[in-house]
Amino acid sequence: MLSTNPFADLATTISPEIMQGYLILMVLLVVVGTMIDVIHKKSAEYFFENSKKQQKNARRTVTSGEKTSAAIGVVLNEVLTSGEFENPQRRLSHLLTMYGFIIFVISTITLIFAYPTSADAGIWGTLWHLGAASLAVGGYWFWFIIRVDVSAEGHKWYQLAKADLFIVSALMMVTWGLIWSIAGGGLSGLNLLFFVLFIISSTSLFSTVLWSKFAHMFFKPAAAYQKRMTKLDGSQENLPDVGEMNDPAIHAKFPDIPEYMGKNPPNMGLGIKSEPPHHY
């Protein structure tokens, strides 16, 4: 059952053209929502102005080879492996959610466009169910165990905000989608209710980009690349240069440093890492 195309039986009631049109509409909603988000939050303007400040404060010219290396590093670390998460549980949860979502979306598009009426769609039926299961495991793990701000700020797990639109909609989408598929697909009996909830959740996910964190996926690589460039060109993320804390000249300029930085600033201990991060 988990290897079959869940949309094959649906095609006897809803034409493949309508299903394909729905997917195209969802893609357009994501594109339009992202563009409005960029304009509303002035994200592109921020990156452009920050880049100009960075070039102005740069201490050296970054070679094309270094730029390529930085781009590859972003793809390998921040994008493919989510290396920015130091908490291994948070990182694994994010990877399960991210890859589950990608596999689920790609396999859905493939099944509806390439195998709209065929129950046997090769490996794509299996990938659809595995992607949904991966997203569900990673998403529920995040929501109930390691959700940001819940324990740290005393919020309840059921307290919702606009920022939760993406994860809640995604979880409802794959949850009702899996239930609908496992129940046999089609639109008979309770399956009609499961399918309607599946479509409502999907529509909510892809139509609320402006209010959710969906667009964050597109900004994250750009921000990570810009941060790497500030380290390479010495612009220090446009922050002032305060020098080395153990430099005698800095101590002379700021004589109270030893009082709050210690006698040997570079060796101050673990600091914030002395306690393992339980929430972030």
PAZAPA-4460 file (N, C-alpha, C; in steps of 0.05 Angstrom, whole numbers, plus 32768, in hexadecimal, padded with zeros to 4 digits):
% residues 280
    n_x    n_y    n_z   ca_x   ca_y   ca_z    c_x    c_y    c_z   seq   type   mol
   8011   7FE8   8000   8000   8000   8000   8011   8019   8000     1      M     A
   8027   8019   800F   8038   8031   8012   8049   8036   7FF9     2      L     A
   8049   8023   7FE6   8058   8026   7FCE   8047   802E   7FB6     3      S     A
   802D   8031   7FBA   801B   8038   7FA4   8017   8056   7FA2     4      T     A
   800D   805E   7F8B   8007   807A   7F86   7FEC   8081   7F93     5      N     A
   7FEC   8092   7FA8   7FD3   8098   7FB6   7FBF   80A9   7FA5     6      P     A
   7FC9   80B5   7F8F   7FB8   80C6   7F7F   7FAB   80B7   7F68     7      F     A
   7FB2   809D   7F64   7FA7   808E   7F4E   7F89   808B   7F50     8      A     A
   7F7F   8082   7F67   7F62   807F   7F6B   7F54   809A   7F6B     9      D     A
   7F61   80AF   7F73   7F56   80CA   7F74   7F4F   80D3   7F57    10      L     A
   7F60   80CA   7F44   7F5D   80D3   7F28   7F42   80CA   7F1C    11      A     A
   7F35   80B5   7F28   7F1C   80AC   7F1E   7F05   80C0   7F24    12      T     A
   7F0A   80D1   7F38   7EF6   80E5   7F40   7EFE   8101   7F38    13      T     A
   7F17   8107   7F3D   7F22   8122   7F36   7F36   811E   7F1F    14      I     A
   7F32   812D   7F0A   7F43   812A   7EF2   7F5F   8132   7EF8    15      S     A
   7F73   8124   7EEB   7F8F   812B   7EEF   7F95   8148   7EE9    16      P     A
   7F86   8154   7ED6   7F8B   8170   7ECF   7F85   8183   7EE6    17      E     A
   7F70   817C   7EF5   7F69   818C   7F0C   7F7E   818A   7F22    18      I     A
   7F88   8171   7F27   7F9D   816D   7F3B   7FB6   817B   7F32    19      M     A
   7FBD   817A   7F19   7FD5   8188   7F0F   7FD2   81A6   7F11    20      Q     A
   7FBA   81B0   7F0B   7FB4   81CD   7F0E   7FB7   81D6   7F2B    21      G     A
   7FAE   81C5   7F3D   7FB1   81CC   7F5A   7FCE   81CF   7F62    22      Y     A
   7FDF   81BC   7F59   7FFB   81BD   7F5F   8008   81D6   7F53    23      L     A
   8001   81DD   7F3B   800C   81F5   7F2E   8003   820E   7F3E    24      I     A
   7FEA   820E   7F47   7FE0   8224   7F57   7FF0   8227   7F71    25      L     A
   7FF7   8210   7F7E   8006   8211   7F97   8022   821D   7F92    26      M     A
   802E   8215   7F7C   8049   821F   7F75   8047   823D   7F71    27      V     A
   8033   8246   7F63   8030   8263   7F5E   802B   8272   7F78    28      L     A
   801C   8266   7F8A   8017   8273   7FA4   8031   8276   7FB4    29      L     A
   8043   8262   7FB2   805D   8264   7FC0   806E   827A   7FB3    30      V     A
   806E   827B   7F99   807F   828F   7F8B   8074   82AB   7F91    31      V     A
   805A   82AF   7F8E   804F   82CA   7F94   8052   82D1   7FB1    32      V     A
   804D   82BE   7FC3   8050   82C3   7FE0   806C   82CB   7FE7    33      G     A
   8080   82BD   7FDB   809C   82C3   7FE1   80A3   82DF   7FD6    34      T     A
   8099   82E6   7FBE   809F   8300   7FB3   8093   8316   7FC4    35      M     A
   807B   8312   7FCD   806E   8326   7FDF   807D   8328   7FF9    36      I     A
   8086   8311   8003   8096   8311   801C   80AF   8321   8019    37      D     A
   80BD   831E   8002   80D6   832C   7FFD   80D0   834A   7FFC    38      V     A
   80BA   8352   7FEF   80B4   836E   7FED   80AB   837A   8008    39      I     A
   809A   836B   8016   808F   8374   802F   80A4   8377   8045    40      H     A
   80B6   8363   8047   80CB   8363   805B   80E4   8370   8051    41      K     A
   80E5   8378   8038   80FC   8385   802B   8115   8374   802F    42      K     A
   8112   835A   802B   8129   8348   802F   813E   834D   801A    43      S     A
   8136   834F   8001   814A   8353   7FEB   8158   836E   7FF0    44      A     A
   8149   8383   7FF8   8156   839D   7FFD   816A   839B   8014    45      E     A
   8163   838B   8029   8175   8388   803F   818F   837A   8037    46      Y     A
   818D   8365   8027   81A5   8357   801E   81B6   8369   800C    47      F     A
   81A9   8379   7FFB   81B8   838A   7FE9   81C7   83A0   7FF9    48      F     A
   81B9   83AD   800C   81C6   83C2   801B   81DB   83B7   802D    49      E     A
   81D6   839F   8039   81EA   8393   804A   8203   838B   803A    50      N     A
   81FF   8383   8021   8215   837C   800F   8226   8394   8009    51      S     A
   8219   83AB   8005   8227   83C4   7FFF   8238   83CC   8017    52      K     A
   822D   83CA   802F   823C   83D0   8048   8254   83BD   804B    53      K     A
   824F   83A4   8044   8263   8390   8047   827B   8396   8034    54      Q     A
   8275   839D   801B   828A   83A4   8008   8299   83BD   8011    55      Q     A
   828B   83D0   801D   8298   83E9   8027   82AB   83E3   803E    56      K     A
   82A3   83D0   804F   82B3   83CA   8067   82C7   83B3   8062    57      N     A
   82C8   83A8   804A   82D9   8392   8044   82F7   839A   8047    58      A     A
   8307   8388   8052   8323   838D   8055   8334   837F   8040    59      R     A
   8328   836D   8032   8336   835F   801C   8323   8356   8007    60      R     A
   832D   8351   7FEF   831D   8348   7FD9   831B   8329   7FD9    61      T     A
   8303   8320   7FD9   82FE   8303   7FD9   8301   82F8   7FBC    62      V     A
   8311   82E4   7FB8   8315   82D9   7F9E   82FC   82C8   7F95    63      T     A
   82FB   82C3   7F7B   82E5   82B4   7F70   82E5   8297   7F7B    64      S     A
   82FD   828D   7F80   82FF   8272   7F8B   82F4   8271   7FA7    65      G     A
   82F9   8286   7FB7   82EF   8287   7FD2   82D1   828A   7FD3    66      E     A
   82C6   8299   7FBF   82A9   829D   7FBD   829C   8282   7FB6    67      K     A
   82A9   8273   7FA4   829E   8259   7F9C   829F   8246   7FB4    68      T     A
   82B5   8247   7FC2   82B8   8235   7FD9   82A3   823C   7FEF    69      S     A
   829E   8256   7FF2   828A   825E   8006   826E   8255   7FFE    70      A     A
   8268   8257   7FE4   824E   824E   7FDA   824B   8230   7FDE    71      A     A
   8260   8221   7FD8   825F   8204   7FDB   825B   81FD   7FF9    72      I     A
   826A   820C   800A   8267   8207   8027   824B   820C   8031    73      G     A
   823E   8221   8027   8222   8226   802F   8210   820F   8027    74      V     A
   8214   8206   800E   8203   81F0   8004   8207   81D7   8015    75      V     A
   8220   81D0   801B   8226   81B8   8029   821F   81BA   8047    76      L     A
   8224   81D1   8053   8220   81D3   8070   8204   81DD   8077    77      N     A
   81FE   81F6   806F   81E4   8201   8077   81CC   81F5   8069    78      E     A
   81CF   81EE   804F   81B8   81E4   8040   81B4   81C6   8042    79      V     A
   81C8   81B7   803A   81C5   819A   8039   81C6   818B   8054    80      L     A
   81D6   8196   8066   81DA   8187   8080   81D1   8197   8098    81      T     A
   81C7   81B0   8094   81BE   81C1   80AB   81D2   81C3   80C1    82      S     A
   81EB   81C7   80B9   8201   81C8   80CC   8201   81DE   80E0    83      G     A
   81EF   81F2   80DC   81ED   8209   80EF   81E0   8201   8109    84      E     A
   81D3   81EA   810A   81C6   81E0   8123   81DA   81D1   8133    85      F     A
   81E2   81DB   814A   81F5   81CD   815B   81E7   81B7   816C    86      E     A
   81CE   81BB   8171   81BF   81A6   8180   81B9   818F   816C    87      N     A
   81C4   8177   8171   81C1   8161   815E   81A4   8159   815A    88      P     A
   8193   815A   816F   8177   8153   816D   8169   8167   815B    89      Q     A
   816E   8180   815F   8161   8195   814E   816A   8192   8131    90      R     A
   8183   818B   812E   818E   8188   8112   8181   8171   8104    91      R     A
   817F   815A   8112   8173   8142   8106   8155   8147   8100    92      L     A
   8147   8154   8113   812B   815A   810F   8128   816C   80F6    93      S     A
   8139   817F   80F3   8138   8192   80DC   813D   8182   80C2    94      H     A
   8151   8171   80C2   8158   8162   80AA   8141   814F   80A1    95      L     A
   8134   8142   80B5   811E   8130   80AF   8107   8140   80A3    96      L     A
   8102   8158   80AF   80EC   8169   80A5   80F2   8173   8089    97      T     A
   810A   817D   8085   8112   818A   806C   8111   8176   8055    98      M     A
   8120   8160   8059   8121   814C   8043   8106   813E   803F    99      Y     A
   80F8   813A   8055   80DD   812E   8052   80CB   8140   8041   100      G     A
   80CC   815A   8046   80BC   816D   8037   80C4   816E   801A   101      F     A
   80DE   816F   8014   80E7   816F   7FF8   80DF   8156   7FE9   102      I     A
   80E3   813F   7FF6   80DC   8125   7FE9   80BE   8124   7FE4   103      I     A
   80AE   812C   7FF8   8091   812B   7FF6   8087   813D   7FDF   104      F     A
   8092   8155   7FDD   8089   8168   7FC8   8091   815D   7FAD   105      V     A
   80AA   8155   7FA9   80B3   814B   7F8F   80A4   8132   7F87   106      I     A
   80A0   811F   7F99   8091   8107   7F92   8074   810D   7F8C   107      S     A
   8068   8120   7F9A   804C   8128   7F94   804A   8132   7F78   108      T     A
   805C   8144   7F70   805C   814F   7F55   8060   8139   7F41   109      I     A
   8072   8127   7F46   8078   8111   7F33   8060   80FF   7F30   110      T     A
   8053   80F7   7F46   803D   80E5   7F45   8025   80F1   7F36   111      L     A
   8020   810B   7F3A   8008   8117   7F2E   800D   811E   7F11   112      I     A
   8025   8125   7F0A   802B   812D   7EEE   8033   8115   7EDD   113      F     A
   8043   8102   7EE8   804D   80EC   7ED8   803C   80D2   7EDB   114      A     A
   802F   80CE   7EF2   8020   80B5   7EF6   8004   80BC   7F02   115      Y     A
   7FF5   80CD   7EF6   7FDC   80D6   7F02   7FC7   80C0   7F05   116      P     A
   7FC7   80AC   7EF5   7FB3   8097   7EF6   7FBF   807B   7EFB   117      T     A
   7FD8   8079   7EFF   7FE6   805F   7F03   7FEB   805A   7F21   118      S     A
   7FE1   8044   7F2B   7FE6   803C   7F47   8003   8035   7F4B   119      A     A
   800F   8029   7F36   802C   8021   7F37   803C   8038   7F2B   120      D     A
   8049   8048   7F3D   805A   805E   7F33   8077   805A   7F3A   121      A     A
   807F   8041   7F3B   809B   803B   7F41   80A2   8042   7F5E   122      G     A
   80B9   804F   7F61   80C2   8056   7F7C   80B4   806F   7F87   123      I     A
   80A6   807E   7F76   809B   8098   7F7E   8085   8095   7F93   124      W     A
   8076   8080   7F92   8062   807C   7FA7   806E   8077   7FC2   125      G     A
   8084   8068   7FC2   8092   8063   7FDB   809F   807D   7FE6   126      T     A
   80AB   808C   7FD3   80B7   80A5   7FDB   80A3   80B9   7FE6   127      L     A
   808A   80B9   7FDB   8075   80CB   7FE5   806F   80C5   8002   128      W     A
   806C   80AB   8009   8066   80A3   8024   807E   80A7   8037   129      H     A
   8096   80A1   802D   80AE   80A5   803E   80B3   80C3   8044   130      L     A
   80AF   80D4   802F   80B2   80F0   8033   809E   80FB   8047   131      G     A
   8085   80F2   8045   8071   80FB   8058   8077   80F2   8074   132      A     A
   8081   80D8   8077   8088   80CE   8091   809F   80DC   809D   133      A     A
   80B3   80E3   808D   80CB   80F1   8096   80C4   810D   80A0   134      S     A
   80B3   811B   8091   80AA   8135   8099   809A   8134   80B3   135      L     A
   8089   811F   80B5   8079   811C   80CD   808A   8117   80E6   136      A     A
   809E   8105   80E3   80AF   80FF   80FA   80BF   8117   8103   137      V     A
   80CC   8124   80EF   80DC   813C   80F6   80CC   8152   8100   138      G     A
   80B4   8157   80F4   80A3   816D   80FD   8097   8169   8118   139      G     A
   808D   8151   811E   8081   814C   8138   8097   814B   814E   140      Y     A
   80AE   8141   8147   80C5   8141   815A   80CB   815E   8162   141      W     A
   80CC   8170   814E   80D1   818C   8153   80BB   8198   8163   142      F     A
   80A2   8193   815C   808B   81A0   8169   8088   8199   8186   143      W     A
   808A   817F   818C   8084   8176   81A7   809C   8175   81BA   144      F     A
   80B5   8174   81AF   80CC   8170   81C0   80E0   8188   81BF   145      I     A
   80E6   8192   81A7   80FC   81A6   81A6   80F2   81C0   8199   146      I     A
   80D9   81C6   819B   80CE   81DE   818E   80DB   81F7   819B   147      R     A
   80E4   820A   818B   80F0   8222   8195   80DD   8232   81A6   148      V     A
   80E7   823C   81BC   80DA   824F   81CE   80C5   8242   81E1   149      D     A
   80BD   8229   81DC   80A8   821E   81EC   80B1   821B   8209   150      V     A
   80C6   820B   820E   80CF   8207   8229   80DF   8220   8233   151      S     A
   80EF   822C   8221   8100   8242   8229   80F0   825A   8232   152      A     A
   80D9   8260   8226   80CA   8278   822C   80AF   8272   8239   153      E     A
   80AB   8259   8241   8093   8252   8250   807A   8250   8240   154      G     A
   807C   824E   8225   8065   824B   8214   805B   822E   8214   155      H     A
   8041   822B   8210   8035   8210   820E   803A   8205   81F2   156      K     A
   803B   81EA   81EF   8040   81DE   81D5   8029   81E4   81C1   157      W     A
   8011   81E9   81CB   7FFB   81EE   81BA   7FF7   820C   81B4   158      Y     A
   8008   821D   81BE   8006   8239   81B8   8010   823F   819C   159      Q     A
   7FFF   824B   818B   8006   824F   816F   800C   826C   8169   160      L     A
   801C   8270   8155   8023   828B   814B   8025   8289   812D   161      A     A
   8026   82A0   811F   8028   82A0   8102   8041   8290   80F9   162      K     A
   8056   8291   8108   806E   8283   8101   806A   8264   8100   163      A     A
   8055   825B   810D   8050   823E   810E   8040   8234   80F6   164      D     A
   8037   8246   80E5   8026   823F   80CE   8033   8229   80BD   165      L     A
   804D   822C   80B8   805B   8219   80A6   805B   81FD   80B2   166      F     A
   8066   81FB   80CA   8069   81E0   80D6   804E   81D3   80DB   167      I     A
   803B   81E2   80E5   8020   81D7   80EB   8012   81CE   80D1   168      V     A
   8013   81DF   80BD   8006   81D8   80A3   8014   81C0   8096   169      S     A
   802F   81BF   8098   803E   81A9   808C   8038   818F   809A   170      A     A
   8036   8190   80B5   8030   8178   80C4   8014   816E   80BF   171      L     A
   8000   8180   80BD   7FE5   8178   80B7   7FE3   816D   809B   172      M     A
   7FF2   8179   8088   7FF1   816F   806D   7FFA   8152   806B   173      M     A
   8012   814C   8076   801C   8130   8074   800D   811D   8085   174      V     A
   8003   8127   809C   7FF3   8115   80AE   7FD9   810C   80A1   175      T     A
   7FCA   811F   8096   7FB1   8118   8089   7FB6   810A   806F   176      W     A
   7FCC   8111   8061   7FD3   8104   8048   7FD9   80E6   804D   177      G     A
   7FE9   80E1   8061   7FEF   80C5   8068   7FD7   80B5   8070   178      L     A
   7FC6   80C1   8081   7FAE   80B4   808A   7F9C   80AE   8072   179      I     A
   7F99   80C1   8060   7F88   80BE   8048   7F93   80A7   8037   180      W     A
   7FAD   80A7   8033   7FB9   8092   8022   7FB7   8076   802E   181      S     A
   7FBE   8074   8048   7FBD   805A   8056   7FA1   804F   8057   182      I     A
   7F8D   8062   8059   7F71   8059   805A   7F67   8050   803F   183      A     A
   7F77   8052   802A   7F6F   8048   8010   7F6D   805C   7FFA   184      G     A
   7F70   8076   8001   7F6E   808B   7FEC   7F52   808E   7FE3   185      G     A
   7F4F   809C   7FCD   7F34   80A0   7FC2   7F24   80B4   7FD3   186      G     A
   7F09   80B5   7FCD   7EF8   80C8   7FDB   7EDF   80BB   7FE7   187      L     A
   7EE2   80A1   7FED   7ECB   8093   7FF9   7ECC   8094   8017   188      S     A
   7EB5   8096   8024   7EB3   8095   8041   7EC3   80AB   804F   189      G     A
   7ED2   80A3   8064   7EE2   80B6   8073   7EFA   80C0   8063   190      L     A
   7F01   80B2   804E   7F17   80BB   803D   7F12   80D6   8031   191      N     A
   7EF9   80DD   802C   7EF2   80F7   8022   7EFA   810D   8037   192      L     A
   7EF4   8108   8050   7EFB   811A   8065   7F1A   811D   8067   193      L     A
   7F28   8106   8067   7F45   8107   8069   7F51   8116   8051   194      F     A
   7F46   8112   8039   7F50   8120   8022   7F4B   813E   8023   195      F     A
   7F33   8146   802D   7F2D   8162   802F   7F40   8170   8043   196      V     A
   7F45   8163   805A   7F57   816E   806D   7F74   816F   8062   197      L     A
   7F7B   815B   8052   7F95   815B   8044   7F98   8173   8032   198      F     A
   7F83   8179   8022   7F84   818F   800F   7F83   81AA   801E   199      I     A
   7F73   81AC   8033   7F72   81C5   8043   7F8E   81CB   804F   200      I     A
   7F9B   81B7   805A   7FB5   81BA   8066   7FCA   81C2   8051   201      S     A
   7FC9   81B5   803A   7FDB   81BB   8024   7FD8   81D8   801B   202      S     A
   7FBF   81E0   8017   7FB9   81FB   800E   7FC2   820F   8022   203      T     A
   7FBE   8209   803B   7FC7   821B   8051   7FE5   821E   8050   204      S     A
   7FF3   8208   804C   8011   8209   804C   801B   821B   8036   205      L     A
   8011   8217   801D   801D   8225   8006   8010   8240   8001   206      F     A
   7FFB   8247   800F   7FEE   8261   800A   7FF4   8275   8020   207      S     A
   8003   826D   8034   8009   827F   804B   8026   8286   804D   208      T     A
   8034   8286   8037   8051   828C   8036   8057   82A7   8043   209      V     A
   8046   82BA   803E   804A   82D5   8048   804A   82D7   8067   210      L     A
   803C   82C4   8074   8039   82C5   8091   8048   82AF   809F   211      W     A
   8054   829D   8090   8062   8286   809C   8080   8289   8097   212      S     A
   808F   8274   809F   80AC   8274   809C   80B4   8266   8082   213      K     A
   80A1   8262   8070   80A7   8254   8057   80BD   8262   8047   214      F     A
   80BA   827D   8044   80CD   828C   8034   80E9   828B   8041   215      A     A
   80EB   8285   805A   8105   8283   8068   8118   8270   805A   216      H     A
   810D   825B   804E   811D   8247   8041   812D   8253   802A   217      M     A
   8122   8268   801D   8130   8274   8007   8144   8289   8010   218      F     A
   8140   8295   8027   8152   82AA   8031   816A   829E   8040   219      F     A
   8166   8287   804C   817B   827B   805D   8196   8277   804E   220      K     A
   8197   826C   8036   81B1   8269   8028   81BE   8283   8022   221      P     A
   81AE   8297   801B   81BA   82B2   8014   81C6   82BE   802D   222      A     A
   81B8   82BC   8044   81C3   82C8   805D   81DC   82B9   8065   223      A     A
   81DD   829F   8062   81F4   828F   806A   820C   8295   8058   224      A     A
   8207   8299   803E   821D   82A0   802C   8228   82BC   8032   225      Y     A
   8217   82CF   8038   821F   82EA   803E   8230   82EA   8058   226      Q     A
   8228   82DA   806B   8237   82D8   8084   8253   82CD   8080   227      K     A
   8255   82B9   806F   8270   82AE   8068   8281   82C3   805A   228      R     A
   8275   82D3   8049   8284   82E7   803B   828F   82FD   804D   229      M     A
   8280   8304   8062   8289   8318   8075   82A2   830F   8084   230      T     A
   82A4   82F4   8088   82BC   82E9   8095   82D4   82E9   8082   231      K     A
   82CE   82E4   8069   82E4   82E2   8055   82EF   82FE   804F   232      L     A
   82DE   8312   804C   82E8   832C   8044   82EF   833E   805C   233      D     A
   82EA   8334   8075   82F2   8343   808D   82DF   8359   8094   234      G     A
   82C7   835A   8088   82B5   8370   808E   82A6   836C   80A9   235      S     A
   82A9   8354   80B5   829F   834F   80D0   8281   8354   80D3   236      Q     A
   8271   834D   80BE   8254   8352   80BF   824D   836F   80C5   237      E     A
   825E   8381   80BB   825A   839E   80BE   825B   83A7   80DB   238      N     A
   8268   8397   80ED   826C   839F   8109   8287   83AD   810C   239      L     A
   8289   83BF   811F   82A3   83CD   8123   82B9   83BA   812D   240      P     A
   82D1   83C0   8125   82E8   83B0   812D   82F1   83B8   8149   241      D     A
   82EF   83A6   815C   82F7   83AC   8178   8312   83A1   817E   242      V     A
   831E   8392   816C   8339   8387   8170   8338   836E   8181   243      G     A
   8350   8365   8189   8352   834D   819A   8350   8354   81B7   244      E     A
   8340   8345   81C6   833C   834C   81E2   8355   8349   81F3   245      M     A
   8369   8339   81EA   8381   8336   81FA   8397   8349   81F0   246      N     A
   8390   835B   81DE   83A4   836F   81D4   83A8   8384   81EA   247      D     A
   83C2   838A   81F2   83C8   839E   8207   83BC   83B9   8200   248      P     A
   83BB   83C0   81E5   83B0   83DA   81DD   8392   83DB   81E3   249      A     A
   8385   83C5   81E0   8368   83C4   81E5   8363   83C6   8204   250      I     A
   8375   83B9   8213   8373   83BB   8230   8377   83D7   823A   251      H     A
   838A   83E5   822D   838F   8401   8235   8378   8413   822E   252      A     A
   836B   840D   8217   8354   841D   820E   833B   8417   821F   253      K     A
   8338   83FE   8227   8321   83F6   8237   832C   83E8   8250   254      F     A
   8334   83F7   8264   8341   83EB   827C   832F   83DA   828D   255      P     A
   8315   83DB   8289   8303   83CB   8299   82FD   83B0   828D   256      D     A
   830A   83A9   8276   8306   838F   8269   830C   8378   827C   257      I     A
   8323   8379   828B   8329   8362   829C   8313   835D   82B1   258      P     A
   8304   8372   82B8   82F0   836E   82CD   82D9   835D   82C4   259      E     A
   82D2   835E   82AA   82BC   834E   82A1   82C3   8339   828C   260      Y     A
   82DC   833B   8283   82E5   8327   826F   82F9   8314   827A   261      M     A
   8304   8319   8292   8318   8307   829D   8334   830F   8294   262      G     A
   8348   8303   82A1   8364   830A   829B   836D   82FF   8280   263      K     A
   8360   82EA   8277   8367   82DD   825E   834E   82D9   824D   264      N     A
   8344   82EE   8240   832A   82ED   8232   8326   82D6   821F   265      P     A
   833A   82CE   820E   8335   82B8   81FC   8330   829D   8209   266      P     A
   8336   829B   8223   8332   8282   8231   831F   8286   8249   267      N     A
   8307   828D   8242   82F3   8293   8257   82E1   827B   825E   268      M     A
   82E7   8264   8253   82D6   824D   8258   82C1   8249   8243   269      G     A
   82AE   8238   8248   8299   8231   8235   8284   8247   8232   270      L     A
   8281   8258   8246   826C   826D   8244   8251   8261   8240   271      G     A
   8242   826A   822C   8227   8261   8228   8225   8244   8222   272      I     A
   823B   8238   8218   823B   821B   8212   8240   820A   822A   273      K     A
   8244   8216   8241   8248   8206   825A   8230   81F6   8261   274      S     A
   8218   81FF   8258   8200   81F0   825C   81F5   81E8   8240   275      E     A
   81F1   81CE   823B   81E8   81C5   8221   81CD   81D3   821A   276      P     A
   81CA   81DA   8200   81B1   81E7   81F8   819A   81D3   81F8   277      P     A
   8186   81D8   8209   816F   81C5   820B   8159   81CE   81F8   278      H     A
   8157   81E7   81F1   8140   81F1   81E2   8147   81FA   81C6   279      H     A
   815F   8203   81C1   8166   820D   81A7   817B   81FB   819A   280      Y     A
***
